């Protein structure tokens, strides 16, 4: 499998010989690190690892582990101060299994 959606986009850049802007590379890098739990999650793929290596160069990030730790710390701090309902709804995903019915 491909892994994170941002990895698919990053690999399209790489395979197409294109370079994302620094901001775009940073956004995609953050998305991959978040989705894969810093490349340690069970759904992490080789494409995710390759995309992180590619994007970190273009985002100017030399320590992706430190970046992920900062992201996790910031998210944890927010969870401690947000209302409980907002915390539970923050990652809620609704899938349309039957067309027209959620």
PyMOL CGO cylinders between C-alpha atoms (Angstrom):
from pymol import cmd
from pymol.cgo import CYLINDER

trace = [
    CYLINDER, 0.00, 0.00, 0.00, 0.88, 3.62, -0.44, 0.3, 1, 1, 1, 1, 1, 1,
    CYLINDER, 0.88, 3.62, -0.44, 0.31, 4.83, 3.10, 0.3, 1, 1, 1, 1, 1, 1,
    CYLINDER, 0.31, 4.83, 3.10, -0.43, 8.47, 3.79, 0.3, 1, 1, 1, 1, 1, 1,
    CYLINDER, -0.43, 8.47, 3.79, -2.17, 10.57, 1.11, 0.3, 1, 1, 1, 1, 1, 1,
    CYLINDER, -2.17, 10.57, 1.11, 0.59, 13.18, 1.42, 0.3, 1, 1, 1, 1, 1, 1,
    CYLINDER, 0.59, 13.18, 1.42, 3.09, 10.46, 0.51, 0.3, 1, 1, 1, 1, 1, 1,
    CYLINDER, 3.09, 10.46, 0.51, 1.25, 9.85, -2.76, 0.3, 1, 1, 1, 1, 1, 1,
    CYLINDER, 1.25, 9.85, -2.76, 1.42, 13.54, -3.62, 0.3, 1, 1, 1, 1, 1, 1,
    CYLINDER, 1.42, 13.54, -3.62, 5.08, 13.79, -2.59, 0.3, 1, 1, 1, 1, 1, 1,
    CYLINDER, 5.08, 13.79, -2.59, 6.00, 10.81, -4.73, 0.3, 1, 1, 1, 1, 1, 1,
    CYLINDER, 6.00, 10.81, -4.73, 4.19, 12.38, -7.70, 0.3, 1, 1, 1, 1, 1, 1,
    CYLINDER, 4.19, 12.38, -7.70, 6.46, 15.40, -7.25, 0.3, 1, 1, 1, 1, 1, 1,
    CYLINDER, 6.46, 15.40, -7.25, 9.56, 13.24, -6.94, 0.3, 1, 1, 1, 1, 1, 1,
    CYLINDER, 9.56, 13.24, -6.94, 8.78, 10.90, -9.83, 0.3, 1, 1, 1, 1, 1, 1,
    CYLINDER, 8.78, 10.90, -9.83, 7.83, 13.86, -12.01, 0.3, 1, 1, 1, 1, 1, 1,
    CYLINDER, 7.83, 13.86, -12.01, 11.16, 15.56, -11.33, 0.3, 1, 1, 1, 1, 1, 1,
    CYLINDER, 11.16, 15.56, -11.33, 9.43, 18.47, -9.62, 0.3, 1, 1, 1, 1, 1, 1,
    CYLINDER, 9.43, 18.47, -9.62, 10.21, 20.20, -6.34, 0.3, 1, 1, 1, 1, 1, 1,
    CYLINDER, 10.21, 20.20, -6.34, 7.49, 21.38, -3.95, 0.3, 1, 1, 1, 1, 1, 1,
    CYLINDER, 7.49, 21.38, -3.95, 7.77, 24.82, -2.38, 0.3, 1, 1, 1, 1, 1, 1,
    CYLINDER, 7.77, 24.82, -2.38, 9.25, 24.94, 1.10, 0.3, 1, 1, 1, 1, 1, 1,
    CYLINDER, 9.25, 24.94, 1.10, 5.81, 25.55, 2.60, 0.3, 1, 1, 1, 1, 1, 1,
    CYLINDER, 5.81, 25.55, 2.60, 4.13, 22.76, 0.63, 0.3, 1, 1, 1, 1, 1, 1,
    CYLINDER, 4.13, 22.76, 0.63, 6.93, 20.35, 1.54, 0.3, 1, 1, 1, 1, 1, 1,
    CYLINDER, 6.93, 20.35, 1.54, 6.55, 21.28, 5.20, 0.3, 1, 1, 1, 1, 1, 1,
    CYLINDER, 6.55, 21.28, 5.20, 2.79, 20.78, 5.14, 0.3, 1, 1, 1, 1, 1, 1,
    CYLINDER, 2.79, 20.78, 5.14, 3.06, 17.39, 3.47, 0.3, 1, 1, 1, 1, 1, 1,
    CYLINDER, 3.06, 17.39, 3.47, 5.88, 16.36, 5.81, 0.3, 1, 1, 1, 1, 1, 1,
    CYLINDER, 5.88, 16.36, 5.81, 3.79, 17.27, 8.84, 0.3, 1, 1, 1, 1, 1, 1,
    CYLINDER, 3.79, 17.27, 8.84, 0.84, 15.34, 7.44, 0.3, 1, 1, 1, 1, 1, 1,
    CYLINDER, 0.84, 15.34, 7.44, 2.90, 12.19, 6.94, 0.3, 1, 1, 1, 1, 1, 1,
    CYLINDER, 2.90, 12.19, 6.94, 4.53, 12.39, 10.36, 0.3, 1, 1, 1, 1, 1, 1,
    CYLINDER, 4.53, 12.39, 10.36, 1.15, 12.91, 12.00, 0.3, 1, 1, 1, 1, 1, 1,
    CYLINDER, 1.15, 12.91, 12.00, -0.56, 10.12, 10.06, 0.3, 1, 1, 1, 1, 1, 1,
    CYLINDER, -0.56, 10.12, 10.06, 2.24, 7.60, 10.66, 0.3, 1, 1, 1, 1, 1, 1,
    CYLINDER, 2.24, 7.60, 10.66, 2.98, 8.53, 14.29, 0.3, 1, 1, 1, 1, 1, 1,
    CYLINDER, 2.98, 8.53, 14.29, 6.44, 9.71, 13.36, 0.3, 1, 1, 1, 1, 1, 1,
    CYLINDER, 6.44, 9.71, 13.36, 7.00, 6.76, 10.99, 0.3, 1, 1, 1, 1, 1, 1,
    CYLINDER, 7.00, 6.76, 10.99, 6.48, 4.29, 13.85, 0.3, 1, 1, 1, 1, 1, 1,
    CYLINDER, 6.48, 4.29, 13.85, 2.81, 3.44, 13.33, 0.3, 1, 1, 1, 1, 1, 1,
    CYLINDER, 2.81, 3.44, 13.33, 1.66, 0.05, 12.06, 0.3, 1, 1, 1, 1, 1, 1,
    CYLINDER, 1.66, 0.05, 12.06, 0.38, 1.49, 8.78, 0.3, 1, 1, 1, 1, 1, 1,
    CYLINDER, 0.38, 1.49, 8.78, 3.70, 3.18, 7.88, 0.3, 1, 1, 1, 1, 1, 1,
    CYLINDER, 3.70, 3.18, 7.88, 4.95, 2.14, 4.44, 0.3, 1, 1, 1, 1, 1, 1,
    CYLINDER, 4.95, 2.14, 4.44, 8.25, 2.40, 2.59, 0.3, 1, 1, 1, 1, 1, 1,
    CYLINDER, 8.25, 2.40, 2.59, 6.59, 5.10, 0.45, 0.3, 1, 1, 1, 1, 1, 1,
    CYLINDER, 6.59, 5.10, 0.45, 5.99, 7.14, 3.62, 0.3, 1, 1, 1, 1, 1, 1,
    CYLINDER, 5.99, 7.14, 3.62, 9.66, 6.82, 4.59, 0.3, 1, 1, 1, 1, 1, 1,
    CYLINDER, 9.66, 6.82, 4.59, 10.82, 7.76, 1.10, 0.3, 1, 1, 1, 1, 1, 1,
    CYLINDER, 10.82, 7.76, 1.10, 8.47, 10.73, 0.98, 0.3, 1, 1, 1, 1, 1, 1,
    CYLINDER, 8.47, 10.73, 0.98, 9.69, 11.98, 4.37, 0.3, 1, 1, 1, 1, 1, 1,
    CYLINDER, 9.69, 11.98, 4.37, 13.30, 11.79, 3.17, 0.3, 1, 1, 1, 1, 1, 1,
    CYLINDER, 13.30, 11.79, 3.17, 12.38, 13.69, -0.02, 0.3, 1, 1, 1, 1, 1, 1,
    CYLINDER, 12.38, 13.69, -0.02, 10.22, 16.32, 1.68, 0.3, 1, 1, 1, 1, 1, 1,
    CYLINDER, 10.22, 16.32, 1.68, 12.50, 17.00, 4.64, 0.3, 1, 1, 1, 1, 1, 1,
    CYLINDER, 12.50, 17.00, 4.64, 15.22, 18.23, 2.26, 0.3, 1, 1, 1, 1, 1, 1,
    CYLINDER, 15.22, 18.23, 2.26, 12.83, 20.64, 0.57, 0.3, 1, 1, 1, 1, 1, 1,
    CYLINDER, 12.83, 20.64, 0.57, 11.20, 21.77, 3.81, 0.3, 1, 1, 1, 1, 1, 1,
    CYLINDER, 11.20, 21.77, 3.81, 14.57, 22.52, 5.42, 0.3, 1, 1, 1, 1, 1, 1,
    CYLINDER, 14.57, 22.52, 5.42, 13.93, 20.04, 8.23, 0.3, 1, 1, 1, 1, 1, 1,
    CYLINDER, 13.93, 20.04, 8.23, 17.02, 18.19, 9.42, 0.3, 1, 1, 1, 1, 1, 1,
    CYLINDER, 17.02, 18.19, 9.42, 15.50, 16.32, 12.37, 0.3, 1, 1, 1, 1, 1, 1,
    CYLINDER, 15.50, 16.32, 12.37, 12.12, 14.80, 11.55, 0.3, 1, 1, 1, 1, 1, 1,
    CYLINDER, 12.12, 14.80, 11.55, 11.96, 12.97, 14.89, 0.3, 1, 1, 1, 1, 1, 1,
    CYLINDER, 11.96, 12.97, 14.89, 12.26, 16.27, 16.76, 0.3, 1, 1, 1, 1, 1, 1,
    CYLINDER, 12.26, 16.27, 16.76, 9.62, 17.82, 14.50, 0.3, 1, 1, 1, 1, 1, 1,
    CYLINDER, 9.62, 17.82, 14.50, 7.22, 14.96, 15.21, 0.3, 1, 1, 1, 1, 1, 1,
    CYLINDER, 7.22, 14.96, 15.21, 7.85, 15.25, 18.95, 0.3, 1, 1, 1, 1, 1, 1,
    CYLINDER, 7.85, 15.25, 18.95, 7.07, 18.98, 18.81, 0.3, 1, 1, 1, 1, 1, 1,
    CYLINDER, 7.07, 18.98, 18.81, 3.89, 18.27, 16.87, 0.3, 1, 1, 1, 1, 1, 1,
    CYLINDER, 3.89, 18.27, 16.87, 2.80, 15.58, 19.35, 0.3, 1, 1, 1, 1, 1, 1,
    CYLINDER, 2.80, 15.58, 19.35, 3.53, 17.85, 22.31, 0.3, 1, 1, 1, 1, 1, 1,
    CYLINDER, 3.53, 17.85, 22.31, 1.50, 20.69, 20.81, 0.3, 1, 1, 1, 1, 1, 1,
    CYLINDER, 1.50, 20.69, 20.81, -1.41, 18.37, 20.08, 0.3, 1, 1, 1, 1, 1, 1,
    CYLINDER, -1.41, 18.37, 20.08, -1.28, 16.91, 23.60, 0.3, 1, 1, 1, 1, 1, 1,
    CYLINDER, -1.28, 16.91, 23.60, -1.31, 20.41, 25.13, 0.3, 1, 1, 1, 1, 1, 1,
    CYLINDER, -1.31, 20.41, 25.13, -4.37, 21.32, 23.06, 0.3, 1, 1, 1, 1, 1, 1,
    CYLINDER, -4.37, 21.32, 23.06, -6.18, 18.15, 24.09, 0.3, 1, 1, 1, 1, 1, 1,
    CYLINDER, -6.18, 18.15, 24.09, -5.66, 19.06, 27.74, 0.3, 1, 1, 1, 1, 1, 1,
    CYLINDER, -5.66, 19.06, 27.74, -7.26, 22.49, 27.32, 0.3, 1, 1, 1, 1, 1, 1,
    CYLINDER, -7.26, 22.49, 27.32, -10.01, 21.85, 24.75, 0.3, 1, 1, 1, 1, 1, 1,
    CYLINDER, -10.01, 21.85, 24.75, -13.52, 20.88, 25.82, 0.3, 1, 1, 1, 1, 1, 1,
    CYLINDER, -13.52, 20.88, 25.82, -13.98, 17.10, 25.91, 0.3, 1, 1, 1, 1, 1, 1,
    CYLINDER, -13.98, 17.10, 25.91, -16.57, 17.12, 23.09, 0.3, 1, 1, 1, 1, 1, 1,
    CYLINDER, -16.57, 17.12, 23.09, -14.18, 18.98, 20.76, 0.3, 1, 1, 1, 1, 1, 1,
    CYLINDER, -14.18, 18.98, 20.76, -11.40, 16.51, 21.59, 0.3, 1, 1, 1, 1, 1, 1,
    CYLINDER, -11.40, 16.51, 21.59, -13.55, 13.50, 20.67, 0.3, 1, 1, 1, 1, 1, 1,
    CYLINDER, -13.55, 13.50, 20.67, -14.89, 15.13, 17.51, 0.3, 1, 1, 1, 1, 1, 1,
    CYLINDER, -14.89, 15.13, 17.51, -11.46, 16.35, 16.34, 0.3, 1, 1, 1, 1, 1, 1,
    CYLINDER, -11.46, 16.35, 16.34, -10.64, 13.15, 14.46, 0.3, 1, 1, 1, 1, 1, 1,
    CYLINDER, -10.64, 13.15, 14.46, -14.18, 12.04, 13.69, 0.3, 1, 1, 1, 1, 1, 1,
    CYLINDER, -14.18, 12.04, 13.69, -14.59, 10.64, 10.22, 0.3, 1, 1, 1, 1, 1, 1,
    CYLINDER, -14.59, 10.64, 10.22, -17.98, 10.07, 8.62, 0.3, 1, 1, 1, 1, 1, 1,
    CYLINDER, -17.98, 10.07, 8.62, -18.13, 7.59, 5.76, 0.3, 1, 1, 1, 1, 1, 1,
    CYLINDER, -18.13, 7.59, 5.76, -20.92, 7.40, 3.22, 0.3, 1, 1, 1, 1, 1, 1,
    CYLINDER, -20.92, 7.40, 3.22, -21.25, 3.60, 3.00, 0.3, 1, 1, 1, 1, 1, 1,
    CYLINDER, -21.25, 3.60, 3.00, -24.66, 3.66, 1.38, 0.3, 1, 1, 1, 1, 1, 1,
    CYLINDER, -24.66, 3.66, 1.38, -25.11, 6.57, -1.03, 0.3, 1, 1, 1, 1, 1, 1,
    CYLINDER, -25.11, 6.57, -1.03, -27.18, 9.27, 0.62, 0.3, 1, 1, 1, 1, 1, 1,
    CYLINDER, -27.18, 9.27, 0.62, -26.90, 7.75, 4.10, 0.3, 1, 1, 1, 1, 1, 1,
    CYLINDER, -26.90, 7.75, 4.10, -24.08, 8.57, 6.53, 0.3, 1, 1, 1, 1, 1, 1,
]
cmd.load_cgo(trace, "trace")
